[in-house]
Every structure is written in C-alpha cells, then in structure tokens.
Amino acid sequence: VLEFGAAENSYLPDGLKLDRHVGVGANKKLMEENSALTESMVVDLNNVVEEEGVDSDELKSLGAEKFDTILMANTIDFLTQPREVFRSAWALLKPGGSMIV
C-alpha cells in the first residue's frame, strides 16, 4: 500500500499489518508516530510540474515498485493541483490495482 497524505494515523483498519505500507506525507515527525507505516518519505504534494505530476525524485524512484493499492484519505482537500497528484499515483499503481480517494 502507498498512502498519500500520511501522518500520525492510518486510515486502514487497526491491527491490519501489511508487508509494505509506504507513507508519503509532509511531516516526518507525524509519520514516525504511525506504527502502521513500514517506510515513509517527506514529499510536498503541491510541488508539481504541469502534465508530469509531483516533482519529487524520491517519489518517482518508486516507479519500478508498483503498488496494488494507493490510498488518499483526507488528502485531496489540501491539494492545489489534484490532477497532477493523481497522475503520479496512477504511474505507481499496478495494472488492475485500486486507488481509494
């Protein structure tokens, strides 16, 4: 699972343990409090390039590791250019995967 807008709590059910749950958020300290995350990265989801997506080499580096599920709970309201964030998300989603917004 790749979770955009990650912070101190996950929006997945309590007790659900995943082999890999990557958090992408704005605040490293808050993500460190989230015991559900197995990895995290600080990315400004409002720093985008038109028609290319989120401008983050770290996020783009995940491109070789596609995700079954991408979660964007309580995130879209804070995005200045959601279409570009969706563009980046789709690039990281496995064929047939799910994106939950």
C-alpha positions in Angstrom: 0.0 0.0 0.0 1.1 3.5 -0.9 -0.6 6.2 1.3 -0.5 9.7 0.1 -1.1 12.3 2.8 0.3 10.1 5.5 0.5 11.4 9.1 0.3 10.0 12.6 -2.7 7.7 11.9 -3.5 5.4 9.0 -7.0 5.2 7.5 -6.7 1.4 7.3 -8.3 -0.8 10.0 -6.5 -1.0 13.3 -4.5 -4.2 13.6 -4.1 -4.7 9.8 -0.4 -5.5 9.3 1.0 -5.2 5.8 4.3 -6.4 4.5 4.8 -2.9 2.9 2.9 0.3 3.8 4.7 3.3 2.4 3.6 6.7 3.7 4.1 9.9 1.7 3.4 13.0 3.7 4.5 16.5 4.6 5.6 15.9 8.2 8.3 13.3 9.0 7.7 13.5 12.8 4.0 12.7 12.4 4.7 9.8 10.1 7.2 8.4 12.7 4.2 8.2 15.1 2.3 6.0 12.7 3.1 2.4 13.6 1.3 1.1 10.5 3.9 2.5 8.1 6.9 0.3 7.2 8.5 3.2 5.2 8.0 6.9 4.8 9.1 9.8 2.7 8.5 13.6 3.0 7.1 14.9 -0.2 5.4 18.2 -0.9 2.4 17.0 -2.9 1.7 20.6 -4.0 5.1 20.9 -5.7 4.1 19.7 -9.2 5.1 20.1 -12.8 2.2 20.5 -15.2 1.4 17.4 -17.3 4.1 15.5 -15.4 2.9 15.1 -11.8 4.6 15.6 -8.4 8.1 17.0 -8.6 9.9 14.5 -6.4 12.8 12.3 -7.4 12.2 10.1 -4.3 8.6 9.5 -5.2 9.5 8.9 -8.9 12.1 6.3 -7.7 9.2 4.1 -6.5 8.2 3.7 -10.2 9.9 0.4 -10.5 8.0 -0.9 -7.5 4.3 -0.7 -8.5 1.7 -0.8 -5.7 -1.5 -2.9 -5.5 -3.3 -0.1 -3.6 -2.9 3.6 -3.3 -4.8 5.4 -0.5 -5.6 9.1 -0.5 -7.9 9.6 2.5 -8.4 13.1 3.8 -5.8 14.4 1.3 -7.5 15.8 -1.8 -8.9 18.9 0.0 -5.3 20.0 0.7 -4.0 19.6 -2.9 -3.6 22.7 -5.1 -3.4 20.6 -8.3 -5.0 17.2 -7.6 -4.9 16.1 -11.2 -1.1 16.2 -11.1 -1.1 14.1 -7.9 -3.4 11.6 -9.5 -1.1 11.5 -12.5 1.8 10.5 -10.2 -0.4 8.0 -8.3 -1.6 6.2 -11.5 2.1 5.9 -12.6 2.8 4.0 -9.3 -0.3 1.7 -9.5 -0.1 -1.8 -10.7 -2.4 -2.7 -13.6 -5.7 -3.8 -12.1 -4.8 -2.1 -8.8 -7.1 0.1 -6.7 -6.8 3.8 -5.8 -9.0 4.8 -2.9 -9.8 8.5 -2.6 
